[in-house]
Amino acid sequence: PDRDRTFYEHLPGFVHAARNLDKCNDDLPMVVILEDFYGSGTYESVNQISGYLSELSSWYRLMSVNHANVIKHELWANFDIPYTISHILGSHYHIHSGMGSHAGVAWTMFFNFLSAFTDSCTAESLGLDIPVSSIPLKFMGPYDTSGSYDTISPTWRRNKDEAREYCSRQPLLNKTTEPCTYAFMANSMSGVNSVKGLRAVMKGVLTSSDGWEASGNPVKQPRIGWYASKEGAKFSLEIVVSSDTKFLTIMSMKSYGPKFVDTMLEINVQINRKDTGQHATSSHQITGYHETKTSIHVPHKVELPGGGAQVGDVILLDAILKRGAYFKINGIAFCAY
């Protein structure tokens, strides 16, 4: 079940979020599927993962790069020779590979990007037509394995029309406002990679906290995050909406260790309307445990109550750890999509 949810819910969600970082550009950003799972499980599980990623890249018509195919046969051929394995991976043969594998991924991506750019330029110089879709691909709907072909087009067109309407309301032509009224992600790329940095981004919206704190390290474990340290730990946020906001996303950790077993965070959201004084509420639950023997950050994206919030409204978020005595949040975002 976790694997199906990862490939049919979370990964398509990442694709959708990445494509809509610039909602008003039909072509950018470029999204690529990278397969780097070279196989620390059974042969059947490796093939299943390849199949999932192939399905996803085909559905969204994404560039797909398979670094696993570059190295896996050499790994299999030398499975019992630690010296060879360590030189290819920079580590032992396990799910978290070392610097050798990371460098290999970088070179594999560079080669494929260069090949794609060269092919595109060659086709243009020869006057060859590059097939394009009549509706921009970034507006395709979610990957629904139970759906039928007659539902694809209406969803696709509706997404396009909603994007066009959204972009028409932007103050400058061909420019978009910030898609999120408030957002942070604790990692080095976002710049929020220290306890001090995380405290700074939360300072303006955090109204109360009991049992939660910014903690962790930039590189070694445990990594930077917003951690609960006791059962019943709670915190509250108050967000004054600066751009139309329809979704809340919580990025939280799932893991298999004893302290994650049966953990559950409850999120309560209330929107106070600027003009009418009325409010809308919703409640959501997030668990922290899974059986997969690794720790991952999982996005939980939900629609805001009452159709979302508009400029000037106030969003209140209350979180309480209902079960367990440990939980980690790695990011929170209130966004238009």
NORVEN-V620256 format. One record per residue. N is the residue number from 1. D_LAST is the distance of its C-alpha to the last C-alpha in whole Angstrom. Layout:
n:N d_last:D_LAST
n:N d_last:D_LAST
//
This chain:
n:1 d_last:26
n:2 d_last:24
n:3 d_last:25
n:4 d_last:23
n:5 d_last:20
n:6 d_last:20
n:7 d_last:20
n:8 d_last:19
n:9 d_last:16
n:10 d_last:15
n:11 d_last:16
n:12 d_last:14
n:13 d_last:11
n:14 d_last:12
n:15 d_last:12
n:16 d_last:9
n:17 d_last:8
n:18 d_last:11
n:19 d_last:11
n:20 d_last:8
n:21 d_last:9
n:22 d_last:11
n:23 d_last:9
n:24 d_last:12
n:25 d_last:15
n:26 d_last:16
n:27 d_last:17
n:28 d_last:16
n:29 d_last:15
n:30 d_last:18
n:31 d_last:17
n:32 d_last:20
n:33 d_last:21
n:34 d_last:24
n:35 d_last:27
n:36 d_last:29
n:37 d_last:30
n:38 d_last:34
n:39 d_last:35
n:40 d_last:36
n:41 d_last:36
n:42 d_last:38
n:43 d_last:38
n:44 d_last:36
n:45 d_last:33
n:46 d_last:33
n:47 d_last:33
n:48 d_last:30
n:49 d_last:28
n:50 d_last:29
n:51 d_last:28
n:52 d_last:25
n:53 d_last:24
n:54 d_last:26
n:55 d_last:24
n:56 d_last:21
n:57 d_last:21
n:58 d_last:23
n:59 d_last:20
n:60 d_last:18
n:61 d_last:21
n:62 d_last:20
n:63 d_last:23
n:64 d_last:25
n:65 d_last:27
n:66 d_last:29
n:67 d_last:31
n:68 d_last:33
n:69 d_last:35
n:70 d_last:36
n:71 d_last:38
n:72 d_last:38
n:73 d_last:41
n:74 d_last:43
n:75 d_last:42
n:76 d_last:43
n:77 d_last:46
n:78 d_last:47
n:79 d_last:45
n:80 d_last:48
n:81 d_last:49
n:82 d_last:47
n:83 d_last:48
n:84 d_last:46
n:85 d_last:43
n:86 d_last:43
n:87 d_last:43
n:88 d_last:40
n:89 d_last:38
n:90 d_last:39
n:91 d_last:39
n:92 d_last:41
n:93 d_last:39
n:94 d_last:36
n:95 d_last:33
n:96 d_last:32
n:97 d_last:34
n:98 d_last:35
n:99 d_last:35
n:100 d_last:37
n:101 d_last:34
n:102 d_last:32
n:103 d_last:34
n:104 d_last:34
n:105 d_last:30
n:106 d_last:30
n:107 d_last:33
n:108 d_last:32
n:109 d_last:29
n:110 d_last:31
n:111 d_last:33
n:112 d_last:30
n:113 d_last:28
n:114 d_last:32
n:115 d_last:33
n:116 d_last:30
n:117 d_last:30
n:118 d_last:34
n:119 d_last:33
n:120 d_last:31
n:121 d_last:34
n:122 d_last:36
n:123 d_last:35
n:124 d_last:34
n:125 d_last:38
n:126 d_last:39
n:127 d_last:38
n:128 d_last:36
n:129 d_last:33
n:130 d_last:30
n:131 d_last:28
n:132 d_last:25
n:133 d_last:23
n:134 d_last:23
n:135 d_last:19
n:136 d_last:17
n:137 d_last:17
n:138 d_last:13
n:139 d_last:12
n:140 d_last:14
n:141 d_last:13
n:142 d_last:13
n:143 d_last:17
n:144 d_last:19
n:145 d_last:23
n:146 d_last:24
n:147 d_last:22
n:148 d_last:25
n:149 d_last:25
n:150 d_last:25
n:151 d_last:21
n:152 d_last:20
n:153 d_last:20
n:154 d_last:19
n:155 d_last:15
n:156 d_last:15
n:157 d_last:16
n:158 d_last:14
n:159 d_last:11
n:160 d_last:13
n:161 d_last:14
n:162 d_last:11
n:163 d_last:10
n:164 d_last:13
n:165 d_last:13
n:166 d_last:10
n:167 d_last:13
n:168 d_last:16
n:169 d_last:15
n:170 d_last:15
n:171 d_last:18
n:172 d_last:19
n:173 d_last:20
n:174 d_last:18
n:175 d_last:16
n:176 d_last:13
n:177 d_last:12
n:178 d_last:11
n:179 d_last:7
n:180 d_last:8
n:181 d_last:11
n:182 d_last:13
n:183 d_last:12
n:184 d_last:15
n:185 d_last:16
n:186 d_last:20
n:187 d_last:21
n:188 d_last:24
n:189 d_last:21
n:190 d_last:19
n:191 d_last:22
n:192 d_last:22
n:193 d_last:25
n:194 d_last:27
n:195 d_last:28
n:196 d_last:29
n:197 d_last:25
n:198 d_last:23
n:199 d_last:26
n:200 d_last:25
n:201 d_last:21
n:202 d_last:21
n:203 d_last:24
n:204 d_last:23
n:205 d_last:21
n:206 d_last:23
n:207 d_last:25
n:208 d_last:27
n:209 d_last:28
n:210 d_last:30
n:211 d_last:31
n:212 d_last:28
n:213 d_last:28
n:214 d_last:27
n:215 d_last:29
n:216 d_last:30
n:217 d_last:30
n:218 d_last:29
n:219 d_last:30
n:220 d_last:33
n:221 d_last:32
n:222 d_last:30
n:223 d_last:27
n:224 d_last:26
n:225 d_last:24
n:226 d_last:23
n:227 d_last:26
n:228 d_last:28
n:229 d_last:31
n:230 d_last:33
n:231 d_last:32
n:232 d_last:31
n:233 d_last:29
n:234 d_last:27
n:235 d_last:25
n:236 d_last:23
n:237 d_last:20
n:238 d_last:20
n:239 d_last:17
n:240 d_last:18
n:241 d_last:14
n:242 d_last:14
n:243 d_last:11
n:244 d_last:10
n:245 d_last:8
n:246 d_last:6
n:247 d_last:6
n:248 d_last:9
n:249 d_last:10
n:250 d_last:14
n:251 d_last:15
n:252 d_last:19
n:253 d_last:22
n:254 d_last:24
n:255 d_last:27
n:256 d_last:31
n:257 d_last:33
n:258 d_last:35
n:259 d_last:33
n:260 d_last:30
n:261 d_last:32
n:262 d_last:30
n:263 d_last:28
n:264 d_last:25
n:265 d_last:23
n:266 d_last:22
n:267 d_last:19
n:268 d_last:20
n:269 d_last:17
n:270 d_last:18
n:271 d_last:17
n:272 d_last:20
n:273 d_last:20
n:274 d_last:21
n:275 d_last:23
n:276 d_last:24
n:277 d_last:25
n:278 d_last:23
n:279 d_last:21
n:280 d_last:19
n:281 d_last:19
n:282 d_last:18
n:283 d_last:19
n:284 d_last:18
n:285 d_last:20
n:286 d_last:20
n:287 d_last:23
n:288 d_last:25
n:289 d_last:27
n:290 d_last:27
n:291 d_last:31
n:292 d_last:30
n:293 d_last:32
n:294 d_last:29
n:295 d_last:27
n:296 d_last:23
n:297 d_last:20
n:298 d_last:17
n:299 d_last:14
n:300 d_last:13
n:301 d_last:10
n:302 d_last:10
n:303 d_last:9
n:304 d_last:11
n:305 d_last:14
n:306 d_last:15
n:307 d_last:12
n:308 d_last:11
n:309 d_last:12
n:310 d_last:13
n:311 d_last:15
n:312 d_last:18
n:313 d_last:17
n:314 d_last:18
n:315 d_last:16
n:316 d_last:19
n:317 d_last:18
n:318 d_last:21
n:319 d_last:22
n:320 d_last:25
n:321 d_last:27
n:322 d_last:28
n:323 d_last:30
n:324 d_last:31
n:325 d_last:32
n:326 d_last:30
n:327 d_last:26
n:328 d_last:24
n:329 d_last:20
n:330 d_last:19
n:331 d_last:16
n:332 d_last:14
n:333 d_last:10
n:334 d_last:9
n:335 d_last:5
n:336 d_last:4
n:337 d_last:0
//
